[in-house]
Amino acid sequence: MNLTKEQKVEKSQNLSKEIKDAGVLFFVSYQGLKFVDMADLRKSLIPTGAKFRVERNSIVGHAIKQAGIEGADEKLFKGPTAIALGGDVAAVAKELVDFSKKFEALKLRSCFSDGTWYSEAQIKQLASIGSKEDNLSKLAGALYSAVAQSAQVLQAPIRDFAYVLKAVEDSKK
């Protein structure tokens, strides 16, 4: 599909707005991946809140510059590249890493989040962290168990005193 210069500029500006709103940007190489598999990847990314799309490298490059993102490696814009926008960083990373294990044609290239660029190895580490919801539930469980243990420790002297009183009463009978 041939686009006019005005259409390219408009697409670049729209993508730039999406990048600013998303805050998280993953770059993957998809060469050799079947259309059906890409559709499955899109479906699997929906619960994470990310959008997966294929855009021209030149449009993505201009959009990144317009979004004010510095430090993009020029290698990102060589060959077929797809991007995943938005979502929870760890959840999207986990989904992409899991999918790349099933389909070797999908290769992780880079990720941008919170002003930092991440390499493929760092993306794999992000995937092992777990999603925000998982980490919050683990934190809640740890806090609850700490409070429950404290309550048991504070109740122990009263309970022990009651046992002693009961023992004294039984011994006097």
C-alpha angles and dihedrals in degrees: 000000000000115000127198119238091254091053091050091050091049093048090048092051092048091048090048090056090049091050092051091049094045098048090193123080128178123190119205136172112229104176109145094020114129121238091242090054091050089052089052090050091052090051092048091052094053095084090052091056094242128131118216119206144156117232135169112272093233092054092048091047093052091044091053091051091047090050089057096245113152132194101041112161113236089224088073090071097052117101129352110337131182126191134213113207128201133341132105107324096222095044093049091045091051092049093048093046092049091048092048089054090056095041115034091193089075108080124184113230110171146325133215120203134152093354094308131109117218127201126222092266091050091049089055089052090050089053091057093055096072131228126300091255092051092051093046091051091050090050092049091050092050092049092048093050091049091052092045092050091048091051091051092050092049092049094048098081092050092047092047091049090052090052091051092050090049091049092050090049092050092048092052092053 
